[in-house]
Amino acid sequence: MRCKKTTMNPQDKRSAAIEIFVLTLLSIALTTWLIMASLVFLSYLKTPILRPKKGPPIKDLPLISIILPARNEEENIGACLQSLVNQDYHNLEIIVVDDRSTDKTSEITKKFAASDQRVKLIHVSDLPDGWTGKNHAISKGTPIAKGELLLFIDADTEHDPNCVTASVAHFERKNLDALSMEPYFEWFGFFQKLAFSIFTLITACIFPIFVVNKKGSKLALSNGQYILIKKKVYEKIGGHRKIKGKILEDLALIENLKAGGYDYNLVLGTSLITVKMYKDIASFWQGWSRILFLALKSNLLFAAALYLISIIISLFPFTVLLQTFLSASAGLPLFTVISTLDLIVVAVIILTNSFVNSFFRMNPLYSLLHPIAVLAGMTILGNSIWLALHKKEISWKGTVYRIPSRP
């Protein structure tokens, strides 16, 4: 007796094909997230973390010249300077470069200079063609710097009294040529915190800090709000004059440093520096749109790949999760092969997000809103791409810069 050959009807074939497609995408998402999680965990567990601490003073303290470029920073400059003059590292000078300010930046600085001879003020009245404002301001401050070490900081930073001492101690202990420090970012509002949570995650995956800090590695990542560098090394690599038109000057400076074979560390200092970058959504939107696409080297193909990967590994698993709960509410089984795999993917996403956020003192609950954070990040990246490729210019602190094909 012959068995009848069973055939699947078209609807069953479609259902089977959809299941295979969903399982394939979830498998890709899980594999990608496991790789990303490994990079993230290795990166942050191996990253030096500097904290305030008391101990014996460093012997033979080198003179440090702090270069502080400032353009219309009356809201920030006072708190920043106060935190600098309060440093327990006393062998320093503070050079404030007033870059064409039209507010009380200069006035406030003069009050500090009158009471503390370590504070010096110089003025910049114009911006030559081919320069960005910050690069030009720093280039005017460095020639008068007397220090063996140069420290570049931004006016929107506030420093723990032990900040310079802690960074110099690590600098000397590791025999470095340059060091940059990641601060604690004090964000204002839900949207800023949400978007930042995804930016930190992406950065940790594209620029693993354990690779950045590896001797001989060419991968560069830095924070322009705190860069400590030997003056002789700074001069050898051409300083800010060599990168005068670069919008991402901090990244360009460290790329030149690494190309020269010098030793560098990026460290975490969230208990040593606090940054208040953007006071509202508008400035946050403008600020990140200014740098995001440039940080990807203006590579449209890479940006497109990032969009596609984000959809597959971040948005798709949460879409499946939503569909699973909707199906369960209709009486269908909650735990299937697809739903179980999807729950594993979502769990890895939330765990990895929470881990990164913990280093920047972010509420772990933001990890639960990962898909919304991804959409926010994709929107800002889209605006950054539009500015670079369509408008071809950005406006920052009252100056309009043309965007070159490469940052």
N, C-alpha and C positions, 0 to 999 in steps of 0.2 A: 504494500500500500504506500503510495507516494504522499509525502507531506506537501500541502499547498504552500507555495512561496508567498510570504507576506510582503506587502509593499506599503511604504509610508505614504499617506496622502499629502498633498501639497502643503496643507496647514501644519502638519507634524514636521515636515521637512524644514519649513520656515522657522518653527519653534526651536528645532534642534540646531539650526544654523545660528540663530540668535544666541542661544545658550553657549555655543562654542565661541562665538564672537565676544560675548561678555566675559567668559572665563579667560579668554586670551588677553583681553585688555586688563583684567584684574591681575592676571599673572605678571604682565609687564609692569603694572603699577607696583605690585608687591616687590618684585625684583629690584626695580628702580629705587623704591623707598628704603629697602634694606641696604643698598649701596650708599644712598644718601645718608642714612642713619649712621652707617659705619664711619663715613667721612666726618659727619658732625660730631659724633662722640669722640673720635680720635682727635679732631681739631681742638675741641674745647677742653678735653681732659689733659692734653699736652701743652696747652697755652699757658705761659707764665701769668700768674695773677698777682698783681702788686696791691698790698694793703698798707694802711697806716701802721707804723710800729715804732716803738722807741728802742733805742740802742745806742751803742758807742758811736760818736761822730766819725764820719769818713775822714781819714787822714789826708792831709794835703789837698783840701777841697779845690778843685779847678774852678776858675771864674766862669760863670755861665752868663751869656748875653741872651736875654729873653727879647725876641723881636715880636712886637704886637701890632700888626696892621689894623687900622680901624677907620671905617667910613660910616659916619652917622650912627655912632654906637652909644649915644647918650644914655640909653636905657640899660646898657650892659657894662660899659667901661668902668664905672665906679666899683661895682661888686667884683669885677675881674681884678682890677688893680689892688683892691683891698686884700683879696686872697693871695696876691703875689707878694705884697710887702709883708704879709704875715707868715711867710714861709720860714720854717726852721733852718733852711739852708740860706745862710746869710751872704755868701760870697757870690753875689749876682748883681747884674745891672738890668734895668728894664727900659727898653727903647720902644716908645710908642710912636708909630708912624701914622700921623693924621692924614688920611688919603682923601683930600678934597671935601672934607666934611662941611656941612652947612648947619649943623646943630651945635650942641654944647660939648661935643667930644673933647675938643681942645681945652675948653675951660675947665672941665672936670679933671683932665690930666694935669693941667698946670697946678691945681691945688695939691695933688699928690707930689708933684715934683718940688713944690715949695717946702713940703714937710719931710721929704725923703730924697736925699741926694742921689740915690740909686736910680731914680726915675728920670728919664730924659724924654723930651718931646721934639720931634722933627715934623716938618710939614711937607706935603706933596701938593703942588698946585695944578699939575696937569697930568695927562695920561698919554704918553707917546703912542703912535701907531704901532700895531703889532703886539702890544702888551695887554695883559689883563690887569685889572686894578690891584689885586692882591700880590701878584708876582712883582709888579713895579714897586709897590710900597715896600715889600720885603727887600728888594734889591737896593733900595735907598737906605734901609736900616742896617744891613750887614756891613757896609764899609766902615762904619764908625764903631762897630762892635769890637770890644777888646777881649772878649772871652775866648777861652780855649774850646769851649762848647757853645753851640748855638741852640736855642730852644724857640721854635716857632709855635705860637699859640694864636687862638682866635679870641676876640673880645667877648664872645658869648659863653666863655668858660669860667667856672669857679673852681678853685683848687684847694684841696685839703692842705693844712699847714705842712704836712709831711710829704706832699706830692713830689716836689723836686728831689728831695733827699732819697725817697724810695726809688725813683726812676734812675738817679745817678748811681745808687748802690747796685741796682741790677745791671746797669750799663758797664760799670767797672768790673763787676763780678764775672760777667760774660765776655768781657773784653770786646765790646761792640764798637762799631763805627757809627751806627745810627739806631734809633729806637723810636717807635711810635706807640701811642697808647689809646686804646678804645675806652671812652668814658661812659658814665651813666647819662642817658638821654632823658631829660625831663620833658615828656610830651604833654601837650594840652589837648584834651578831648579824645573821644572814642576813636574817630577815624584815624588820627595820627598814630595811636598805639596799635591799631589793627593793621595798618599798612606797614608799619615798622616791623611788626612781628614776622611778616613774610619776607621783607627785605633782608633781615638778619639771617634767616634760614637759607635763602638763595645765595647770599654772600658766603656763608659757611661752606656751601657745596661747591661753588665755582672757585673760591679762593680758600681752600683748607689752610688754616693757620699753621698747622704742623708742617705743611709743605713750604709755605711762605718763610717760615723760620729756619728751614733746613739749610745748612751751609752749602753754598754753591747753587741753590735753587734760583731760577730766574723769575719765578712767580712773585708778583708784587701786590701788596695790599697795605694801605696806610690810612691814618686819620690825620688830616691836615690841621686839626685843632690842637695837636700835640706831637711835634716831631723834634727829637733831640739828636743832634748830629755834631761830629767833630768839625771844627771850622776848617781845618786843613783838608779834610775829605770833601767837605762842601765845595771848597774852591777848586779842588781837582776835578770834580765831576761837572763843573761849569755853573753851579748854583742855579738860581732862578733866572739868570740871564739866558741860559741854554733852553729853558722851557718857558720863555716869556709869554708866549701866546697860548699856552695850555690852560684850558679851563679846569681840568682835574690836575692841578699842579702837584698835589701831594703824591698821587700815584706816579706821575711822570718823574718826580724827584727820586723816588725810591727805585723806580725802574732803572734810572741812570746809575744809581748807587749800586744796585745789584749787578748791572752790566759791567761795572768796574771791579767786581769781585769782592766788594766790601761786606762785612758781617753786619747783619741787621736782625732785629727782633720786633715783632708786633706783640704787645702785651695787653692784658685786660686791667683796667684801673677804675672800675665802676664805683669804688669807694674813695677814690682819690680826686676824680674830676667829675663835675656835673656840667652838662651842656643844656642850654635853653635855646635851641636853634630857631624854632618856628613858633610864633606866638598865636597863630591862627591857621585855619585850614587853607586859606589863600596862599600864605607864604610857604606852607608845607608843600602844597601842590606845585607851586612855582619852583621851589628849591629842588625837590626830587626830580621834577620834569627836566630841570637844567642838567642833571648829571647822569641820570639812569641809563640812557641809551649810550652816552659817551663811555660809561663804565664797561659797556659791552663792546667797546672799540668801534662803535658805530656800525656793527656788523648786522645787517638786516636779516641775513640767513640765520644767524645765531638767535636773533630775537624771535624770528618766526618759529624756529625749532623750540624755543622756550615757551612760546604760546601753546604749541601743539602738545608738548610734554606736560604742561600745566593742566591742560584739559583732560588728558588721559590719566595722569597719576593723581591729580588733586580734585578736580571737579567731578569726574566720572564716578569714583568710588562713593562719594556722598550722594550722587544722584541715585545710584543703585541702592544705597542705604535707605533713602527716602522711599523708593519704590517697594523695598522689602517691608517696611512698616505699613505702607498703604495696603499691600497684599495681605499682611497678617491681620490687619483690621477687617479685611473682607473675608477672613476665615481660612486663608491659605496657610500652609506650613511656614513657620518663621525660620526654621533652620534647614536650609538646603545647601548643596555644595556651593552654589553661587553666593548665598547670603553669608555662609560661614567664612568663605575666602574674603568676601568684602569686609566683614567685621574685623578680620585680621589686618587688612590693609588700613582701615580707618584707625585702628588701635595704634599701629606703627606711626601713622601720620601725627596723631595727637601726642604720642610719647615723644617723638622727635622734636615737634614744635615746643612742647613744654620744657624739654631739656635746654634748648637754645634760649628760650625766653627767660629761664631762671638765671642765666648769666647776666642778663640786662635788667634784672629785677622787675620783669613783666609778670602780670597776673596770669597764671597757667590757664585760666578760663578762656583766654583769648585763643588758645589752641583749638577749642571746640568750635570756633568760628572760622576755621581755616579756609573753607571755600569762599567766604565773603572777603577774607583777607586777600586771597588769590585774585579775586575779581577786582579789588581795589588796586592791587599792585599792577595788574594787567592794564587797567585804565590809565594809571600814571605813566606806565611804560609806553602806551599808545600815544599819549600826549608828547612824551619825550621824543619819540620817533617822528611825530608830525613836526615838531619844532626844528628837528635836525634836517629832515629831508624836504619838507615843504616850505616852512617859513625860513629855514636856514639861519636863524638868529635867536638869541635869548636875551632877556633883559634882567640884569641883576644889580641891585643897589644903585639904580639910576643910570647904569651904563649898559649900552646895547653891544653885544658881541656877535660877530659873524661866526657861525659854526663851520669849521673846516670838515673835509671828508673824513679825517681822522682826528681824534681828540688830542 
